[in-house]
């Protein structure tokens, strides 16, 4: 074993994760591979860009001292996953670490929009991407809202459109959702009420530090 993880610190001000390792044997030739694989895996876990720094200490320590002792500025529990898998990370096998991101659901029943064809993931694993993702949870704070839009078919006259906002809670995390109905989907969506369990496909976006999940499809489900 060349690398023994000792501390994992997150500095919110500098947006930096610092990993401190105790090292042994001829560790220096292994550093490039170790840093590359560990950084890749860590960024995938955090689902955002941070600066990763490494520190290596060569003086001996006991097994008790080697236990990770500091975790500051926990980023939504993602660093906890790093520490739980530290044995594999220390040995440079970060590509072998597997995290089960899926939600356990059953009795999926189509309601509207894009059909659900993949297993939903936990909300904390949502990525900022234009690709559609699927989540599952319970609806809360369902609210009908309005906005005005110019209609090109009516010489630019303003027309009022409706949309809905709500929260999906998967039992551990929540995400704010927004749904813009079409003439085909409006009546079906209006059936939904608070505390309904659903699977939802959509795109996660961040605008002005405001995170939302824009819904494109909904199915009923049961969360196991």
Secondary structure, DSSP 8 states (H G I E B T S, - for coil): --EEEEEEEEETTTTEEEEEEEE-SS-GGGHHHHHHHHHHHHHHHHTS--EEEEEEE-S---TTTTS-----S--TTHHHHHHHTHHHHHTT-GGG-----B--EEEEEEEEES---S--B-GGG---SSS-EEEEEEEEEEEEEEEEEEEGGGTTEEEEEEEEEEEEE-SS-EEEEEE---TTTHHHHTT--TT-EEEEEEEEEEETTEEEEEEEEEEEEEE-
